[in-house]
Every structure is written in C-alpha cells, then in structure tokens.
Amino acid sequence: MGSDEAYNFVFKVVLIGESGVGKSNLLSRFTKNEFNHDSRTTIGVEFSTRTVQLGTLTIKAQIWDTAGLERYRAITSAYYRGAVGALLVYDISKHLTYESVERWLKELYDHADPHIVVMLVGNKTDLETLRTVPTEEAKDFAEKNGLLFMETSALESTNVESAFHDVLEAIYKKVASKEVTRGSISAVTLSSPSAMGGESQEEKKPCCKNL
C-alpha cells in the first residue's frame, strides 16, 4: 500500500475569481507542477487532487476549478457545497479583476459554509512591471475582511505551494480547535484515518442540512 492512499482528512478547496486570472494554472501548478501558456477557458467544472503532509497528518486536497461561474449559475451551489477553503484569485496587472473581489466574496458567503477559510490571491507577479493593484491595498482589504493573503505566480511557480499549504493548515486548525461546530466544517472534512483511496469517501458525503 502506498502511503499516498491513506489520509486523515479530505479538504475541498474551490478556486474563484474572474475568468483569465490564472485559476486553472494555479490548480495545475499545485497538483501536477505544470503550467500551460495557452490554457483555454475552463468549461464547466473540473477538480484535481493532491495529497499533502501537514506534520504527521496526511491531507487529501481536492481543488475545484470553474469558469467565471455566472455562465453556469445552476452549478453554483453544488460547486460550493462541502468546500472548506477558497482561493479568491485576481490578476495583479488587471485592476478590474481586483475590483470584482467583493462580489465574489459575497457570492462565496451566500453559498458556502460561514466558517470557510478564504485566501485572497494576487496572481501573475511575473507581470510586476504591469502591476495595477498595489500589494498593500490588497493586503489591507484582506485584513479588514478576515482573509489570508498571498501574491503568487503560477508561471514562475512562486508561492503556489505556500498559498495552498497555508489554506490547508488554516482549515486543519479550525477543525482541530473544535471552533467549528459538529455538522459544519468538521462533518464534511473528517474521514477515518484508515480511509483508503477515493471510494470510501463516497459514503461520507456531507448531508444537506446546515446544523
């Protein structure tokens, strides 16, 4: 049995933000260490998984990616269901993608668990010379709204690991501190330490009631 088949938790993390900010490349950089220069707009929803060690724990991260959701309104609630973390991504060189962050945040809190861990991510730091969103401004916004914050470059592989790692760690801390009530985040993330592979997770689908 490979050690990557056993895990203590499964954490579903969603990527949100305007089209073209690099969500799919953040996903492929983190889960496959790949970057696609001419990646096309994501159609519908896809997800990839990667198993990560946090100290002695093995966390299976299930990262979901979608096109700008407004075209797929019907899938919105399914997309957010069971998510315990979110990366809200904008492009540091396109101020408009930053201006829509508040709208995405509202949508997230309308559909996701209120305890969800959210990180604001300024992607494409490789375009520093074209920057239109000052780091401090975004950082202040994140602090005011209780969000984690990081700037990344999926292209240069800068801070991508750290961003996902910090989100997963923050989720685990919430679960471990019992700050979240049973029936909330802990119910959707806990998997028995002996759980093997993806199949056994099937019986552990979170129930539909928000207790």
Contacts in CASP RR format, 6 or more apart in sequence:
PFRMAT RR
TARGET T0000
AUTHOR 0000-0000-0000
METHOD contacts of the structure
MODEL  1
MGSDEAYNFVFKVVLIGESGVGKSNLLSRFTKNEFNHDSRTTIGVEFSTR
TVQLGTLTIKAQIWDTAGLERYRAITSAYYRGAVGALLVYDISKHLTYES
VERWLKELYDHADPHIVVMLVGNKTDLETLRTVPTEEAKDFAEKNGLLFM
ETSALESTNVESAFHDVLEAIYKKVASKEVTRGSISAVTLSSPSAMGGES
QEEKKPCCKNL
1 196 0 8 1.000
3 58 0 8 1.000
4 51 0 8 1.000
4 58 0 8 1.000
5 196 0 8 1.000
5 197 0 8 1.000
6 58 0 8 1.000
6 193 0 8 1.000
6 194 0 8 1.000
6 195 0 8 1.000
6 196 0 8 1.000
6 197 0 8 1.000
7 51 0 8 1.000
7 58 0 8 1.000
7 59 0 8 1.000
7 60 0 8 1.000
7 191 0 8 1.000
7 195 0 8 1.000
7 197 0 8 1.000
8 57 0 8 1.000
8 58 0 8 1.000
8 59 0 8 1.000
8 191 0 8 1.000
8 193 0 8 1.000
9 57 0 8 1.000
9 58 0 8 1.000
9 59 0 8 1.000
9 60 0 8 1.000
9 172 0 8 1.000
9 175 0 8 1.000
9 189 0 8 1.000
9 190 0 8 1.000
9 191 0 8 1.000
10 59 0 8 1.000
10 60 0 8 1.000
10 62 0 8 1.000
10 189 0 8 1.000
10 191 0 8 1.000
10 201 0 8 1.000
11 59 0 8 1.000
11 60 0 8 1.000
11 61 0 8 1.000
11 62 0 8 1.000
11 84 0 8 1.000
11 85 0 8 1.000
11 168 0 8 1.000
11 171 0 8 1.000
11 172 0 8 1.000
11 189 0 8 1.000
12 62 0 8 1.000
12 64 0 8 1.000
12 82 0 8 1.000
12 83 0 8 1.000
12 84 0 8 1.000
12 85 0 8 1.000
12 188 0 8 1.000
12 189 0 8 1.000
13 61 0 8 1.000
13 62 0 8 1.000
13 63 0 8 1.000
13 64 0 8 1.000
13 83 0 8 1.000
13 84 0 8 1.000
13 85 0 8 1.000
13 86 0 8 1.000
13 87 0 8 1.000
13 164 0 8 1.000
13 167 0 8 1.000
13 168 0 8 1.000
13 171 0 8 1.000
14 63 0 8 1.000
14 64 0 8 1.000
14 65 0 8 1.000
14 66 0 8 1.000
14 79 0 8 1.000
14 80 0 8 1.000
14 83 0 8 1.000
14 85 0 8 1.000
14 86 0 8 1.000
14 87 0 8 1.000
14 112 0 8 1.000
15 23 0 8 1.000
15 26 0 8 1.000
15 27 0 8 1.000
15 63 0 8 1.000
15 64 0 8 1.000
15 65 0 8 1.000
15 66 0 8 1.000
15 86 0 8 1.000
15 87 0 8 1.000
15 89 0 8 1.000
16 23 0 8 1.000
16 66 0 8 1.000
16 69 0 8 1.000
16 86 0 8 1.000
16 87 0 8 1.000
16 88 0 8 1.000
16 89 0 8 1.000
16 104 0 8 1.000
16 107 0 8 1.000
16 108 0 8 1.000
17 23 0 8 1.000
17 68 0 8 1.000
17 88 0 8 1.000
17 89 0 8 1.000
17 90 0 8 1.000
17 97 0 8 1.000
17 100 0 8 1.000
17 101 0 8 1.000
17 104 0 8 1.000
18 68 0 8 1.000
18 90 0 8 1.000
18 91 0 8 1.000
18 96 0 8 1.000
18 97 0 8 1.000
18 100 0 8 1.000
18 104 0 8 1.000
19 41 0 8 1.000
19 67 0 8 1.000
19 68 0 8 1.000
20 41 0 8 1.000
20 91 0 8 1.000
20 97 0 8 1.000
21 89 0 8 1.000
21 90 0 8 1.000
21 91 0 8 1.000
21 94 0 8 1.000
21 97 0 8 1.000
21 123 0 8 1.000
21 124 0 8 1.000
22 39 0 8 1.000
22 89 0 8 1.000
22 91 0 8 1.000
22 123 0 8 1.000
22 124 0 8 1.000
22 154 0 8 1.000
23 42 0 8 1.000
23 65 0 8 1.000
23 66 0 8 1.000
23 87 0 8 1.000
23 89 0 8 1.000
24 36 0 8 1.000
24 39 0 8 1.000
24 42 0 8 1.000
24 65 0 8 1.000
25 35 0 8 1.000
25 36 0 8 1.000
25 39 0 8 1.000
25 154 0 8 1.000
25 155 0 8 1.000
26 87 0 8 1.000
26 89 0 8 1.000
26 121 0 8 1.000
26 123 0 8 1.000
26 152 0 8 1.000
26 154 0 8 1.000
26 160 0 8 1.000
26 163 0 8 1.000
27 48 0 8 1.000
27 63 0 8 1.000
27 65 0 8 1.000
28 34 0 8 1.000
28 35 0 8 1.000
28 36 0 8 1.000
28 39 0 8 1.000
28 48 0 8 1.000
28 154 0 8 1.000
29 35 0 8 1.000
29 154 0 8 1.000
29 157 0 8 1.000
29 160 0 8 1.000
30 50 0 8 1.000
30 61 0 8 1.000
30 63 0 8 1.000
30 160 0 8 1.000
30 161 0 8 1.000
30 164 0 8 1.000
31 48 0 8 1.000
31 49 0 8 1.000
31 50 0 8 1.000
31 63 0 8 1.000
32 48 0 8 1.000
33 157 0 8 1.000
35 154 0 8 1.000
35 155 0 8 1.000
35 157 0 8 1.000
41 67 0 8 1.000
42 65 0 8 1.000
42 66 0 8 1.000
42 67 0 8 1.000
43 67 0 8 1.000
44 66 0 8 1.000
44 67 0 8 1.000
44 72 0 8 1.000
44 75 0 8 1.000
45 64 0 8 1.000
45 65 0 8 1.000
45 66 0 8 1.000
45 72 0 8 1.000
45 75 0 8 1.000
45 79 0 8 1.000
46 64 0 8 1.000
46 65 0 8 1.000
46 66 0 8 1.000
47 62 0 8 1.000
47 63 0 8 1.000
47 64 0 8 1.000
47 65 0 8 1.000
48 62 0 8 1.000
48 63 0 8 1.000
48 65 0 8 1.000
49 60 0 8 1.000
49 61 0 8 1.000
49 62 0 8 1.000
49 63 0 8 1.000
50 60 0 8 1.000
50 61 0 8 1.000
50 63 0 8 1.000
51 58 0 8 1.000
51 59 0 8 1.000
51 60 0 8 1.000
51 61 0 8 1.000
52 58 0 8 1.000
52 59 0 8 1.000
52 60 0 8 1.000
52 61 0 8 1.000
52 164 0 8 1.000
52 165 0 8 1.000
52 168 0 8 1.000
53 59 0 8 1.000
54 165 0 8 1.000
54 168 0 8 1.000
54 169 0 8 1.000
54 172 0 8 1.000
57 172 0 8 1.000
59 168 0 8 1.000
59 172 0 8 1.000
60 191 0 8 1.000
61 164 0 8 1.000
61 168 0 8 1.000
63 164 0 8 1.000
64 79 0 8 1.000
64 83 0 8 1.000
66 72 0 8 1.000
66 75 0 8 1.000
66 79 0 8 1.000
69 75 0 8 1.000
69 76 0 8 1.000
69 79 0 8 1.000
69 107 0 8 1.000
76 107 0 8 1.000
76 111 0 8 1.000
77 111 0 8 1.000
79 111 0 8 1.000
80 108 0 8 1.000
80 111 0 8 1.000
80 112 0 8 1.000
81 111 0 8 1.000
81 206 0 8 1.000
82 112 0 8 1.000
82 113 0 8 1.000
82 188 0 8 1.000
82 206 0 8 1.000
83 112 0 8 1.000
83 113 0 8 1.000
83 116 0 8 1.000
84 113 0 8 1.000
84 115 0 8 1.000
84 116 0 8 1.000
84 117 0 8 1.000
84 171 0 8 1.000
84 175 0 8 1.000
84 185 0 8 1.000
84 188 0 8 1.000
84 189 0 8 1.000
85 116 0 8 1.000
85 117 0 8 1.000
85 118 0 8 1.000
85 119 0 8 1.000
85 167 0 8 1.000
85 171 0 8 1.000
86 108 0 8 1.000
86 112 0 8 1.000
86 116 0 8 1.000
86 117 0 8 1.000
86 118 0 8 1.000
86 119 0 8 1.000
87 118 0 8 1.000
87 119 0 8 1.000
87 121 0 8 1.000
87 163 0 8 1.000
87 164 0 8 1.000
87 167 0 8 1.000
88 101 0 8 1.000
88 104 0 8 1.000
88 105 0 8 1.000
88 108 0 8 1.000
88 118 0 8 1.000
88 119 0 8 1.000
88 120 0 8 1.000
88 121 0 8 1.000
88 147 0 8 1.000
89 121 0 8 1.000
89 122 0 8 1.000
89 123 0 8 1.000
90 97 0 8 1.000
90 98 0 8 1.000
90 100 0 8 1.000
90 101 0 8 1.000
90 120 0 8 1.000
90 121 0 8 1.000
90 122 0 8 1.000
90 123 0 8 1.000
90 133 0 8 1.000
90 138 0 8 1.000
91 97 0 8 1.000
91 98 0 8 1.000
91 122 0 8 1.000
91 123 0 8 1.000
91 124 0 8 1.000
91 127 0 8 1.000
92 98 0 8 1.000
92 122 0 8 1.000
92 123 0 8 1.000
92 124 0 8 1.000
92 125 0 8 1.000
92 127 0 8 1.000
92 128 0 8 1.000
92 131 0 8 1.000
92 132 0 8 1.000
92 133 0 8 1.000
92 151 0 8 1.000
93 124 0 8 1.000
93 127 0 8 1.000
93 130 0 8 1.000
93 131 0 8 1.000
93 132 0 8 1.000
93 133 0 8 1.000
94 132 0 8 1.000
95 132 0 8 1.000
95 133 0 8 1.000
98 122 0 8 1.000
98 132 0 8 1.000
98 133 0 8 1.000
98 138 0 8 1.000
101 120 0 8 1.000
101 141 0 8 1.000
105 118 0 8 1.000
105 145 0 8 1.000
105 147 0 8 1.000
108 116 0 8 1.000
108 118 0 8 1.000
113 184 0 8 1.000
113 185 0 8 1.000
113 188 0 8 1.000
113 210 0 8 1.000
115 174 0 8 1.000
115 179 0 8 1.000
115 180 0 8 1.000
115 184 0 8 1.000
115 185 0 8 1.000
116 185 0 8 1.000
117 148 0 8 1.000
117 167 0 8 1.000
117 170 0 8 1.000
117 171 0 8 1.000
117 174 0 8 1.000
118 146 0 8 1.000
118 147 0 8 1.000
118 148 0 8 1.000
119 147 0 8 1.000
119 148 0 8 1.000
119 149 0 8 1.000
119 150 0 8 1.000
119 163 0 8 1.000
119 166 0 8 1.000
119 167 0 8 1.000
120 138 0 8 1.000
120 141 0 8 1.000
120 142 0 8 1.000
120 145 0 8 1.000
120 147 0 8 1.000
120 148 0 8 1.000
120 149 0 8 1.000
120 150 0 8 1.000
121 149 0 8 1.000
121 150 0 8 1.000
121 151 0 8 1.000
121 152 0 8 1.000
121 163 0 8 1.000
122 133 0 8 1.000
122 138 0 8 1.000
122 150 0 8 1.000
122 151 0 8 1.000
122 152 0 8 1.000
123 151 0 8 1.000
123 152 0 8 1.000
123 153 0 8 1.000
123 154 0 8 1.000
124 153 0 8 1.000
124 154 0 8 1.000
124 155 0 8 1.000
125 151 0 8 1.000
125 152 0 8 1.000
125 153 0 8 1.000
125 156 0 8 1.000
125 158 0 8 1.000
125 159 0 8 1.000
126 153 0 8 1.000
126 155 0 8 1.000
126 156 0 8 1.000
126 158 0 8 1.000
135 151 0 8 1.000
138 149 0 8 1.000
138 151 0 8 1.000
139 149 0 8 1.000
141 147 0 8 1.000
142 148 0 8 1.000
142 149 0 8 1.000
143 149 0 8 1.000
148 166 0 8 1.000
148 167 0 8 1.000
148 170 0 8 1.000
150 159 0 8 1.000
150 162 0 8 1.000
150 163 0 8 1.000
150 166 0 8 1.000
151 158 0 8 1.000
151 159 0 8 1.000
152 158 0 8 1.000
152 159 0 8 1.000
152 160 0 8 1.000
152 163 0 8 1.000
153 159 0 8 1.000
153 160 0 8 1.000
154 160 0 8 1.000
171 185 0 8 1.000
171 189 0 8 1.000
174 180 0 8 1.000
174 185 0 8 1.000
175 185 0 8 1.000
175 186 0 8 1.000
175 189 0 8 1.000
175 190 0 8 1.000
178 186 0 8 1.000
180 186 0 8 1.000
181 211 0 8 1.000
182 211 0 8 1.000
183 206 0 8 1.000
183 207 0 8 1.000
183 210 0 8 1.000
183 211 0 8 1.000
184 210 0 8 1.000
184 211 0 8 1.000
187 206 0 8 1.000
187 207 0 8 1.000
188 206 0 8 1.000
190 204 0 8 1.000
191 200 0 8 1.000
191 201 0 8 1.000
191 204 0 8 1.000
195 201 0 8 1.000
195 204 0 8 1.000
END
